[in-house]
Amino acid sequence: MSWLPIPDDSDFSLHNIPFGVFLHPPTSTPHCATRIGNHVLDLHVISSSGGFDQLEGFSHFADVFQQPTLNAFARLGREPTDRVRSFLQSIFTSSGPGVLRDNEELRKKALFEDPDPTMLLPMQIGDYTDFCAGKVHAYNAGCLFRSPEKALQVNYEHLPIGYHGRASSVLPPGTPVRRPWGQTAEGVFEKCKRLDLELELAAFVGKEVGPWDSKNAEAAGEHIFGFVLMNDWSARDIQAFEYVPLGPFTGKNFGTSISPWIVLPSALTAFLTAPLQRTSKIPLQSYLQQTRTETVYEISLTAEINGHTFTKISGKNLLWSFDQMLAHHTVTGCGMNPGDLIGSGTISGTGSKEAGCLLEATKGGKVSVAIAEGVERTWLEDGDVVVIKGHCGEGERRVGWGECKGLVLPA
């Protein structure tokens, strides 16, 4: 039981303990933090004030929270970061260490009641890779450009399909996105007319993977620090003209939004479930095989446009786990660094109102979709506000990320 009041519907339960970086109110500088209920706990202040002294092996954490990002903390690996999460849980329990509970001076300096803190990018992102692990989306999009029989390419069920994105375009939480200009046809340069959202999950790499130190799917999970929600904004008309033969480029590099808080894998263990199943009779290559059958997460995901629910789906609609994505990323010897970002690709379900992007929902722009009574969309319009939310569990075990939010500005 926590000595700090936590609303029943809070994404930031005592079970969660996510990590992020907020703008410290008195100094206007980036401080590492965690969130519980409507309060933000400043980890910079806690660590510099000896708040972690009761954590065994404290020397490992003495200065990681003095940095402006979480990279140094994530680099420690899964076991140390889980121990920090457990320790932070304990100091908020009525019977745990009185680091805050019994120290009013430290509590005033480190604990802020603020349901809407100013959040910054939680990590310095060196590289960004977006996969296409959502099989339903891959099939639906394939049907728009090819026949249903050829919607999925031959390789789709044999390896996670991905492309290298643009890390410099990953935006701090809540940053508006400006409609891009680009080439949409031969001899045509114009502002994007087919702006789209993409509902995704994403993982941050923690402990580095050295060059030529390939990891199989069984070992790759040790290198995943945590998860965020993601909206990989897409200019479909620009993308369509430039796509062949090398894939996405300027139609995808103008903005990617992520949620403010990183949720550790240990907070999501209870919500593991089975992924979508392969139909191929050919076994997976050994580096992609996993012994456990539950490898993705039962996360309730929603995307809203101007406060109206556009779609509601489950995070389990993936063919590939993030462990497999990371394993495939490293199989040729590619190194991975703390802060590298890996996107799942658009997640869609098979039911009505379960499309993860407007491209699918509108059949490539051929029909409009009702967002609310009297409100329809084919593509996003200037002034639209897109919010992606996600949570698992309820009550004391509810886990969430905060809003992945973006306002569309004119070109």
C-alpha positions, 0 to 999 in steps of 0.5 A: 500500500502506498503512503502517497494517494494514487487515483484509481484510474492512473496509468502511473500506479505503484506497479508501473514506475516508468522513467522519463526526463522532465523540465525541472521547474526551479532550474528549467534544466532536464532532470531524470524522473519517475512518475507515480499518480499525479506526482513526479519524483526527481531522480536527479535530486534523490541521487544527489541527496543520498536517496539511493544509499540504502540500495545495495550496489549504490555505486552503480547508480551514483551519477547515472541520474545526474545526466540530462537523459536516461542513456547512462541508466539504460546502459546498466542493463536489465538487472540493475534497472529492475533493481532501481524500479523495485527500490523506488516501489519500496520507498513509496510503500507504507512499510518500506524505507523512509527515504521520502516518507520520513524526510520532509525536507527531501520530499519537498525538494524531490516530489512534485505534484504535477499531473502535466509536467513538461516532458523532454526526449527521455533518451539521446537517440543515435539511430532509429529503425522502424519495422513492419511487424503488424501482420494485419497492417502489412496484409491490408496495405499490401492488398491496396497495392497488389492482389490479396494473394500477393499482399505479403511478400515471400520474405514476410514470415521469415524475417522481421521487415524493417528500414532505417529511419531518421533519429533527428526527426524523433520529436519531444513529447507533445511537439507539433508536427508541420505538414511537409512539402515534397514531390508527389508526381513527376514534375510536381512539388507541393504540400502533402495532401495525404497526411496520415498517422501510424499507431505503433509501439517502440522499444529503446535499446539499453545495454549496448550490443557490440559490433559483430556481437550478434544476439539471438532472440533468446538473448536480445531481450536483455538489451531492451531497456523499455517501451514507449508509444509511437506515432510515425507520421506519414506523407502518403502521397510523397511516400508513394512517388519516392518509394520505389525502389529503396522504400520510405524516405522523405515521406517518413522523415519529417516527424515521429512522436513518442510518449513521454514515459518509458515503461520497463519490461518488468512492469509488463511481464504479467501482460505477455501473450502469444503473437500472431501465428505464422502460416509458413511450414518452413521453420524459423532460422535458429536465431529468431526462435524463442522457447517461450510462446508468450512474446508480445503484450496485451496492451489496449491501444487507442488513437484519437483525432480531436478527442474522438476515438479513431481506432482501438486495438490490442498490442498483441497484433504483431507477428514478431516480438521486439526480441526478434526484431533486435536479434534480426537487427544484429544478425549481420554484426550491426552494433546497437547503442543505448538510446537506439529506437526500434518501432514495431510498425503500424499495428492493426486488428481485424475488426471494424474500427481497428485500423492503425492508420488512415491509409487502411481505414480509407482504403487508400483514400477512396472512402472517408471514415466517420470519426464522430457524428458529423465529423469525417476524415480521409486524411489528416487536416491542419489543426487536427490533434492526434493522441495515442494512448495505451494501458494494461491492467487496472487499479493498483496494477494499471500500467500506462505511458501518458499521451503520445500527442501531436498537433498538425500545423500547416505546411 
